[in-house]
């Protein structure tokens, strides 16, 4: 099996694209990192909105109130926090558009990168619409969960794009390492999804009048913790496997970092549970969730091709 990067194609450059300087792959990756950073940032600010009870600080959408697109003094700090988060959404959109333009302008054409950049860019307006629906439905916990999960999807698409932009051949990797890398991705996503269900059952609803999803918080918290322990086991096995088999140095480092962040995330998770969910600790937990998604995607992207 060939380990080369996907075929590159030639394509005539239109007058429009000539207005944009032709970027290098390094520029593509820099904008990809910028996209990952702002999407993790909006996960944190979105968490701040919910944790401060500011989810309906702007009570309607797309405007803030029925008569204004910006908050007024009567809305207090809740309106300011919610409106700031909405404005950060525009920053995410701008970075996504620039990243898409850079990838589209890159020559020779890389259709695999174009598909990933396009999907990531389309995720931004989708997230905005879901966020609007969450406001219009009074912060329905299931819609709020869907709103959150769009950011990890965009992070996954963007990190995948950056991994595929490499110019060196992918290494051969033993089947056990590839299987464990795949299992780690599945486990992280299940853990993150269960985290949103746990949040939907907990006290931080985004607004005092908002209902919860009806699950017993203790039961879903235990289920979430069970999958966390399963993730630890998979990642420990992955770290060991990368060290006793012929795998790339990059993959060994990424696996080690993945385990380190998981352990930190686990410590933060247990701390927030046993200290009554203080919002500062919950924000750190949300930041680390975004970082975990990026890391496990990088691990999966580095898994290489089957060893022959």
C-alpha positions in Angstrom: 0.0 0.0 0.0 1.3 3.4 -0.9 2.1 5.8 2.0 2.1 8.9 -0.1 -0.2 11.9 0.5 -3.4 12.0 -1.6 -2.9 12.9 -5.3 -2.5 16.6 -6.0 -4.3 18.2 -8.9 -3.7 21.2 -11.1 -6.5 23.6 -11.6 -6.6 27.0 -13.5 -6.6 29.9 -11.1 -9.4 32.4 -11.6 -9.1 36.1 -11.4 -10.8 36.0 -8.0 -8.3 33.6 -6.5 -5.4 35.6 -7.9 -6.4 38.4 -5.5 -5.3 36.1 -2.6 -1.6 35.3 -2.2 -0.8 31.7 -2.7 -0.2 30.2 0.7 2.2 27.4 1.8 1.1 24.4 3.8 2.6 26.1 6.8 0.1 28.9 6.4 -2.7 26.4 6.0 -1.7 24.8 9.3 -1.3 28.1 11.1 -4.9 29.1 10.2 -6.0 25.6 11.2 -4.4 26.1 14.7 -6.2 29.4 14.9 -9.5 27.7 14.1 -8.9 25.1 16.8 -8.0 27.8 19.3 -11.1 29.9 18.8 -13.4 26.9 18.8 -11.9 25.8 22.2 -12.4 29.4 23.3 -16.0 29.5 22.4 -16.5 26.2 24.3 -15.2 28.0 27.4 -17.2 31.2 26.9 -20.3 29.2 26.2 -19.7 27.4 29.4 -19.4 30.7 31.2 -22.8 31.7 29.8 -24.4 28.6 31.2 -22.5 28.6 34.5 -23.4 32.3 35.3 -27.1 31.7 34.5 -26.8 34.0 31.5 -28.2 31.7 28.8 -31.2 33.9 28.4 -29.3 37.2 29.0 -30.4 38.0 25.5 -33.9 36.6 25.6 -34.4 36.2 21.8 -32.5 35.5 18.6 -31.0 36.6 16.3 -31.5 40.0 17.9 -30.8 40.3 21.6 -34.2 41.7 22.4 -37.3 42.3 20.4 -36.3 45.9 19.8 -32.5 45.7 19.7 -29.6 43.6 18.4 -27.4 44.7 21.4 -28.2 44.3 25.2 -29.3 47.3 27.2 -28.7 48.1 30.9 -31.9 46.5 32.1 -30.5 43.1 31.1 -27.5 43.5 33.5 -24.4 41.5 33.3 -26.3 38.4 32.0 -27.0 40.3 28.8 -23.4 41.4 28.5 -22.0 37.8 29.0 -24.5 36.3 26.5 -23.9 39.0 23.9 -20.1 38.7 24.2 -20.4 35.0 23.5 -22.5 35.7 20.4 -19.8 38.2 19.3 -17.1 35.6 19.7 -19.2 33.5 17.3 -18.4 36.1 14.6 -14.7 35.7 15.4 -15.0 31.9 14.9 -16.8 32.5 11.6 -14.1 34.9 10.4 -11.3 32.5 11.2 -13.2 29.6 9.5 -13.8 31.7 6.4 -10.1 32.7 6.2 -9.0 29.1 6.7 -11.4 28.0 4.0 -10.1 30.7 1.6 -6.5 29.7 2.3 -7.1 26.1 1.6 -9.1 26.9 -1.5 -6.2 29.1 -2.8 -3.5 26.5 -2.0 -1.9 25.0 -5.1 -1.7 22.3 -6.3 -5.3 21.5 -5.4 -5.9 19.2 -2.4 -9.5 18.1 -2.6 -9.2 16.2 0.7 -8.2 19.4 2.5 -10.9 21.4 0.7 -13.6 19.0 1.9 -12.5 19.2 5.5 -12.2 23.0 5.5 -15.6 23.3 3.9 -17.3 21.0 6.4 -15.6 22.9 9.3 -16.7 26.3 7.9 -20.3 25.1 7.4 -20.3 24.0 11.0 -20.1 27.6 12.2 -23.5 28.8 10.9 -25.0 25.5 11.9 -23.8 26.1 15.5 -25.2 29.6 15.4 -28.6 28.3 14.3 -28.7 25.6 16.9 -27.7 28.2 19.5 -30.6 30.4 18.4 -33.0 27.5 18.6 -31.7 26.8 22.2 -32.6 30.4 23.1 -36.0 30.3 21.4 -36.8 27.0 23.2 -35.9 28.3 26.6 -32.6 26.4 26.8 -33.9 23.0 26.1 -31.0 20.8 27.6 -30.9 18.5 24.6 -30.6 21.4 22.1 -28.0 23.0 24.4 -26.0 19.7 24.3 -26.2 19.7 20.5 -25.1 23.3 20.4 -22.0 22.4 22.4 -21.1 19.3 20.4 -20.8 21.2 17.1 -17.5 22.8 18.4 -15.8 19.4 19.0 -16.9 18.3 15.5 -15.3 21.5 14.0 -12.2 20.9 16.1 -12.0 17.3 14.8 -12.4 18.4 11.1 -9.8 21.1 11.5 -7.2 18.9 13.2 -7.8 16.2 10.6 -7.2 18.8 7.9 -3.9 19.8 9.5 -2.8 16.2 9.9 -3.5 15.5 6.2 -1.6 18.5 5.1 1.7 16.8 6.0 4.1 16.3 3.1 6.1 13.3 4.6 4.8 9.7 4.1 2.7 8.2 6.8 4.5 5.6 8.8 3.6 1.9 8.9 1.9 1.1 12.2 1.2 -2.3 13.9 -2.5 -3.3 13.9 -2.7 -3.2 17.7 -1.7 0.5 17.7 -4.2 1.4 15.0 -7.0 -0.5 16.8 -6.2 1.2 20.1 -6.0 4.7 18.5 -9.5 4.0 16.9 -10.8 2.8 20.3 -9.5 6.0 22.0 -11.4 8.2 19.5 -14.6 6.3 20.2 -14.1 6.4 24.0 -13.4 10.1 24.0 -16.4 10.9 22.0 -18.7 8.7 24.1 -17.2 10.3 27.3 -17.8 13.8 26.0 -21.3 13.1 24.9 -22.1 11.6 28.3 -20.6 14.7 29.8 -23.3 16.8 28.0 -26.0 14.5 29.4 -24.5 14.8 32.9 -24.5 18.6 32.5 -28.1 18.5 31.3 -29.1 16.7 34.5 -27.1 19.0 36.8 -27.7 22.3 38.4 -26.0 24.6 35.8 -28.9 25.0 33.3 -28.0 28.4 32.0 -31.1 30.0 33.5 -33.0 29.4 36.9 -36.2 28.7 35.1 -34.9 26.2 32.6 -35.9 22.5 33.0 -33.4 19.6 33.1 -33.3 16.5 31.0 -34.9 14.3 33.7 -32.0 11.9 34.4 -30.8 11.2 37.9 -27.6 13.3 38.2 -25.9 10.7 40.4 -26.6 7.9 37.9 -25.4 9.7 34.8 -22.4 11.0 36.7 -21.4 7.4 37.6 -21.9 6.2 34.0 -19.8 9.1 32.8 -17.1 8.2 35.3 -17.2 4.5 34.2 -16.4 5.5 30.6 -13.7 7.8 31.9 -12.0 4.8 33.5 -12.5 2.8 30.4 -10.8 5.6 28.4 -7.9 5.6 30.9 -7.4 1.8 30.3 -7.5 2.2 26.5 -5.0 5.1 26.5 -2.6 3.3 28.9 -2.6 0.3 26.6 -2.0 2.7 23.6 1.0 4.3 25.4 2.5 0.9 26.2 1.8 -0.4 22.6 3.5 2.6 21.0 6.6 2.0 23.1 7.0 -1.8 22.6 6.2 -1.7 18.8 7.7 0.1 15.9 5.7 3.3 15.8 6.6 6.8 15.0 8.1 9.1 17.6 5.3 11.6 17.0 2.7 9.0 17.8 4.5 8.0 21.0 4.5 11.6 22.1 0.9 12.3 21.2 -0.2 9.2 23.1 1.7 10.2 26.1 0.2 13.7 26.0 -3.3 12.2 25.5 -2.9 10.2 28.7 -1.5 13.1 30.6 -4.5 15.4 29.7 -6.9 12.6 30.4 -5.5 12.2 33.9 -5.7 15.9 34.5 -9.2 16.0 33.1 -10.2 13.1 35.4 -8.7 14.9 38.5 -10.6 18.1 37.6 -13.8 16.1 37.0 -13.7 14.4 40.4 -12.8 17.7 42.0 -15.8 19.5 40.5 -18.1 16.6 41.5 -17.0 16.5 45.1 -16.8 20.3 45.6 -20.4 21.1 44.4 -19.5 22.0 40.8 -17.8 25.4 41.3 -18.0 27.2 38.0 -14.3 28.0 37.7 -13.4 24.3 38.0 -16.2 23.4 35.5 -14.7 25.9 33.0 -11.3 24.2 33.3 -13.1 20.9 32.7 -14.7 22.2 29.5 -11.4 23.6 28.2 -9.7 20.3 28.7 -12.6 18.6 26.9 -11.8 20.6 23.8 -8.1 19.9 24.2 -8.8 16.2 24.5 -10.8 16.2 21.3 -8.0 17.9 19.4 -5.4 15.5 20.9 -7.3 12.2 20.2 -7.9 13.4 16.6 -4.2 14.0 16.2 -3.5 10.5 17.6 -5.9 9.0 15.1 -4.5 11.0 12.3 -1.0 9.8 13.1 -1.9 6.2 13.3 -0.4 5.7 9.8 -0.9 2.8 7.5 -1.1 -0.9 8.3 2.3 -2.5 8.8 3.2 -5.0 6.2 
